[in-house]
Amino acid sequence: MNKYLQIFKPYGKTDKSTIGIMVLFQIIVIALIWLFSSSPLLPKPTEIFSSLGKLISEDNLIQELWTSMALSIKSMLIAIVISLLISYATVVPFFRPLAFMVSKFRFLTLVGLSFVFTMMTHSGHSLKVSLMVFGITVFFVTNMVAEIENVTKNELNHARTLRMPEWQVVWEVIILGKMDVVFEIIRQNFAISWMMLTMVEGISRTEGGIGTMLLNQNKHFHLEAVFAIQIVILLVGICMDYGIGILKNLFCPYAALTLEKR
């Protein structure tokens, strides 16, 4: 009984079985509220699943989902390369103002920049990729630069005592030493990009996508279809987040050991 009281205490210690019971209980409560809700804005589960089947069979939901995933992954890969180059360059004082300016661009809205990117690109696909890359990069650089600045002098001096040149110190301490952090920042920013997807696909609907489908259903107030698409977006996002976590554990197994010591 005492172990169940721990879940109501700050920093209470819980085991896996207690967490499992707690999660199951909360899911049951949410499901009951959903089933017995009389709100016209909350479709019943049967209506949502029926609409989902229709979207898959008649509206090519799977194809639209794949289009959106390809766009998101492509944008993410480009943004990672650009962001890491800008972030790692901050070890050289000359490039720090560039990273500072890029990080401040996160306060700009993509809607306001859509005209600029439209004039700079030659197709709807390029426009969407550009908007996504910009939206990811400004947040990625902000997070990554903060992590690089948190590297202590002791970590750098330890590498120097091994008679490493300065660029090798950067390679060992900043690049390799922070690789697990890079994967974690990728996970965080992928969630941001996945959330931006609907807006970006709404700006340019030339190739379709799950975001375009969602906006169309929302326009006609088909709530059961909107909820069905939202559930698909949520589940795919969770799966891809989990996949990035697997890659992190695969390439940076020491990160799990560090968490166990905390």
PEWOZI-V449099 format. One record per residue. N is the residue number from 1. RES is the residue in three letters. PHI is phi in radians with two decimals (NA if undefined). PSI is psi in degrees with one decimal (NA if undefined). Layout:
N_RES_PHI_PSI ; N_RES_PHI_PSI
This chain:
1_MET_NA_-37.4 ; 2_ASN_-1.13_-33.3 ; 3_LYS_-1.22_-27.1 ; 4_TYR_-1.31_-25.2 ; 5_LEU_-1.26_-20.0 ; 6_GLN_-1.11_-26.9 ; 7_ILE_-1.25_-11.8 ; 8_PHE_-1.82_5.8 ; 9_LYS_-1.89_145.2 ; 10_PRO_-1.03_128.6 ; 11_TYR_1.01_31.4 ; 12_GLY_-1.13_144.8 ; 13_LYS_-1.54_127.9 ; 14_THR_-2.28_150.1 ; 15_ASP_-1.72_176.3 ; 16_LYS_-1.13_-37.9 ; 17_SER_-1.13_-39.6 ; 18_THR_-1.14_-42.3 ; 19_ILE_-1.09_-41.5 ; 20_GLY_-1.07_-43.8 ; 21_ILE_-1.12_-41.0 ; 22_MET_-1.11_-45.0 ; 23_VAL_-1.13_-44.3 ; 24_LEU_-1.07_-42.1 ; 25_PHE_-1.08_-44.4 ; 26_GLN_-1.18_-36.3 ; 27_ILE_-1.13_-42.3 ; 28_ILE_-1.10_-43.0 ; 29_VAL_-1.09_-45.7 ; 30_ILE_-1.11_-41.4 ; 31_ALA_-1.11_-40.2 ; 32_LEU_-1.16_-41.6 ; 33_ILE_-1.07_-41.3 ; 34_TRP_-1.13_-44.9 ; 35_LEU_-1.15_-39.3 ; 36_PHE_-1.71_6.2 ; 37_SER_-1.25_138.8 ; 38_SER_-1.85_9.8 ; 39_SER_-1.22_131.5 ; 40_PRO_-1.21_-13.8 ; 41_LEU_-1.55_-0.9 ; 42_LEU_-2.16_96.4 ; 43_PRO_-1.09_154.9 ; 44_LYS_-1.29_153.3 ; 45_PRO_-0.96_-39.3 ; 46_THR_-1.10_-37.9 ; 47_GLU_-1.17_-39.0 ; 48_ILE_-1.17_-45.8 ; 49_PHE_-1.19_-33.4 ; 50_SER_-1.14_-42.9 ; 51_SER_-1.15_-36.8 ; 52_LEU_-1.08_-43.2 ; 53_GLY_-1.08_-38.6 ; 54_LYS_-1.18_-40.8 ; 55_LEU_-1.11_-37.4 ; 56_ILE_-1.25_-43.8 ; 57_SER_-1.42_-34.9 ; 58_GLU_-1.88_-30.1 ; 59_ASP_-1.93_11.0 ; 60_ASN_0.98_48.6 ; 61_LEU_-1.03_-41.1 ; 62_ILE_-1.10_-43.5 ; 63_GLN_-1.13_-41.8 ; 64_GLU_-1.16_-37.0 ; 65_LEU_-1.13_-42.3 ; 66_TRP_-1.12_-38.6 ; 67_THR_-1.03_-43.8 ; 68_SER_-1.20_-40.1 ; 69_MET_-1.12_-41.4 ; 70_ALA_-1.09_-42.5 ; 71_LEU_-1.09_-45.3 ; 72_SER_-1.14_-44.5 ; 73_ILE_-1.16_-43.2 ; 74_LYS_-1.07_-46.4 ; 75_SER_-1.10_-40.0 ; 76_MET_-1.13_-42.9 ; 77_LEU_-1.11_-44.4 ; 78_ILE_-1.11_-43.8 ; 79_ALA_-1.13_-36.6 ; 80_ILE_-1.09_-46.3 ; 81_VAL_-1.08_-49.1 ; 82_ILE_-1.09_-45.0 ; 83_SER_-1.14_-42.7 ; 84_LEU_-1.17_-38.4 ; 85_LEU_-1.09_-44.9 ; 86_ILE_-1.15_-42.4 ; 87_SER_-1.19_-47.7 ; 88_TYR_-1.15_-27.7 ; 89_ALA_-1.18_-16.9 ; 90_THR_-1.20_-10.2 ; 91_VAL_-1.19_-18.3 ; 92_VAL_-1.73_119.3 ; 93_PRO_-0.92_-31.7 ; 94_PHE_-1.04_-32.5 ; 95_PHE_-1.64_-3.2 ; 96_ARG_-1.12_-38.9 ; 97_PRO_-1.05_-34.5 ; 98_LEU_-1.08_-48.0 ; 99_ALA_-1.11_-37.1 ; 100_PHE_-1.09_-44.8 ; 101_MET_-1.16_-42.0 ; 102_VAL_-1.07_-41.6 ; 103_SER_-1.13_-32.2 ; 104_LYS_-1.32_-18.2 ; 105_PHE_-1.19_-9.3 ; 106_ARG_-1.17_-13.1 ; 107_PHE_-1.51_-5.9 ; 108_LEU_-1.42_150.7 ; 109_THR_-1.70_142.9 ; 110_LEU_-1.17_-31.5 ; 111_VAL_-1.08_-41.9 ; 112_GLY_-1.22_-25.0 ; 113_LEU_-1.63_-6.0 ; 114_SER_-1.05_-37.1 ; 115_PHE_-1.13_-42.5 ; 116_VAL_-1.08_-46.3 ; 117_PHE_-1.22_-29.1 ; 118_THR_-1.11_-41.2 ; 119_MET_-1.24_-26.3 ; 120_MET_-1.51_-21.5 ; 121_THR_-1.85_167.1 ; 122_HIS_-1.98_-2.2 ; 123_SER_-2.70_165.3 ; 124_GLY_-1.10_-36.9 ; 125_HIS_-1.13_-45.9 ; 126_SER_-1.09_-36.4 ; 127_LEU_-1.09_-46.5 ; 128_LYS_-1.14_-41.8 ; 129_VAL_-1.10_-43.3 ; 130_SER_-1.09_-44.2 ; 131_LEU_-1.13_-42.1 ; 132_MET_-1.15_-44.9 ; 133_VAL_-1.07_-43.3 ; 134_PHE_-1.08_-48.2 ; 135_GLY_-1.08_-35.2 ; 136_ILE_-1.35_-44.1 ; 137_THR_-1.04_-44.4 ; 138_VAL_-1.11_-34.8 ; 139_PHE_-1.42_-36.5 ; 140_PHE_-1.10_-47.4 ; 141_VAL_-1.07_-41.7 ; 142_THR_-1.01_-48.1 ; 143_ASN_-1.20_-41.8 ; 144_MET_-1.23_-41.3 ; 145_VAL_-1.08_-38.9 ; 146_ALA_-1.08_-39.2 ; 147_GLU_-1.19_-39.2 ; 148_ILE_-1.15_-38.5 ; 149_GLU_-1.20_-22.1 ; 150_ASN_-1.42_-6.3 ; 151_VAL_-1.13_126.8 ; 152_THR_-1.42_159.2 ; 153_LYS_-1.12_-30.4 ; 154_ASN_-1.09_-40.3 ; 155_GLU_-1.12_-43.0 ; 156_LEU_-1.19_-43.3 ; 157_ASN_-1.17_-31.8 ; 158_HIS_-1.08_-41.9 ; 159_ALA_-1.18_-35.4 ; 160_ARG_-1.21_-31.8 ; 161_THR_-1.15_-18.5 ; 162_LEU_-1.53_12.6 ; 163_ARG_1.11_36.0 ; 164_MET_-1.48_140.1 ; 165_PRO_-1.14_161.9 ; 166_GLU_-1.03_-39.7 ; 167_TRP_-1.20_-31.7 ; 168_GLN_-1.24_-32.8 ; 169_VAL_-1.07_-43.7 ; 170_VAL_-1.05_-43.9 ; 171_TRP_-1.11_-47.2 ; 172_GLU_-1.32_-43.1 ; 173_VAL_-1.56_-46.4 ; 174_ILE_-1.47_-50.1 ; 175_ILE_-1.40_-60.3 ; 176_LEU_-1.26_-39.8 ; 177_GLY_-1.17_-23.8 ; 178_LYS_-1.90_17.6 ; 179_MET_-1.11_-37.2 ; 180_ASP_-1.15_-33.8 ; 181_VAL_-1.18_-36.9 ; 182_VAL_-1.04_-45.2 ; 183_PHE_-1.10_-38.0 ; 184_GLU_-1.18_-38.7 ; 185_ILE_-1.18_-35.6 ; 186_ILE_-1.07_-42.7 ; 187_ARG_-1.06_-44.3 ; 188_GLN_-1.15_-43.2 ; 189_ASN_-1.38_-23.7 ; 190_PHE_-1.13_-38.8 ; 191_ALA_-1.07_-39.4 ; 192_ILE_-1.14_-44.4 ; 193_SER_-1.16_-38.0 ; 194_TRP_-1.14_-34.2 ; 195_MET_-1.29_-33.1 ; 196_MET_-1.29_-18.0 ; 197_LEU_-0.97_-44.2 ; 198_THR_-1.05_-44.6 ; 199_MET_-1.14_-42.9 ; 200_VAL_-1.16_-42.6 ; 201_GLU_-1.23_-22.3 ; 202_GLY_-1.29_-29.4 ; 203_ILE_-1.23_-41.0 ; 204_SER_-2.26_111.5 ; 205_ARG_-1.79_17.7 ; 206_THR_-1.09_-35.8 ; 207_GLU_-1.80_1.1 ; 208_GLY_1.32_-145.3 ; 209_GLY_2.07_166.2 ; 210_ILE_-1.13_-31.9 ; 211_GLY_-1.18_-41.7 ; 212_THR_-1.09_-43.1 ; 213_MET_-1.08_-41.7 ; 214_LEU_-1.11_-42.9 ; 215_LEU_-1.14_-38.0 ; 216_ASN_-1.14_-43.6 ; 217_GLN_-1.18_-37.0 ; 218_ASN_-1.18_-36.1 ; 219_LYS_-1.08_-38.5 ; 220_HIS_-1.62_7.5 ; 221_PHE_1.05_38.1 ; 222_HIS_-1.54_83.9 ; 223_LEU_-1.10_-38.8 ; 224_GLU_-1.11_-36.4 ; 225_ALA_-1.25_-38.3 ; 226_VAL_-1.06_-46.7 ; 227_PHE_-1.12_-38.6 ; 228_ALA_-1.09_-44.9 ; 229_ILE_-1.16_-40.2 ; 230_GLN_-1.08_-39.8 ; 231_ILE_-1.13_-41.5 ; 232_VAL_-1.08_-45.7 ; 233_ILE_-1.04_-43.2 ; 234_LEU_-1.10_-47.3 ; 235_LEU_-1.16_-41.3 ; 236_VAL_-1.15_-41.4 ; 237_GLY_-1.06_-42.9 ; 238_ILE_-1.12_-42.4 ; 239_CYS_-1.11_-42.4 ; 240_MET_-1.22_-35.4 ; 241_ASP_-1.09_-42.6 ; 242_TYR_-1.12_-38.1 ; 243_GLY_-1.12_-39.9 ; 244_ILE_-1.13_-36.3 ; 245_GLY_-1.11_-37.8 ; 246_ILE_-1.12_-43.0 ; 247_LEU_-1.10_-37.6 ; 248_LYS_-1.08_-46.1 ; 249_ASN_-1.18_-30.1 ; 250_LEU_-1.26_-45.4 ; 251_PHE_-1.57_-21.8 ; 252_CYS_-2.29_65.4 ; 253_PRO_-1.11_-22.5 ; 254_TYR_-1.18_-20.0 ; 255_ALA_-1.14_-37.0 ; 256_ALA_-1.17_-36.6 ; 257_LEU_-1.14_-36.8 ; 258_THR_-1.13_-39.6 ; 259_LEU_-1.18_-34.6 ; 260_GLU_-1.16_-28.0 ; 261_LYS_-1.36_-17.8 ; 262_ARG_-1.36_NA
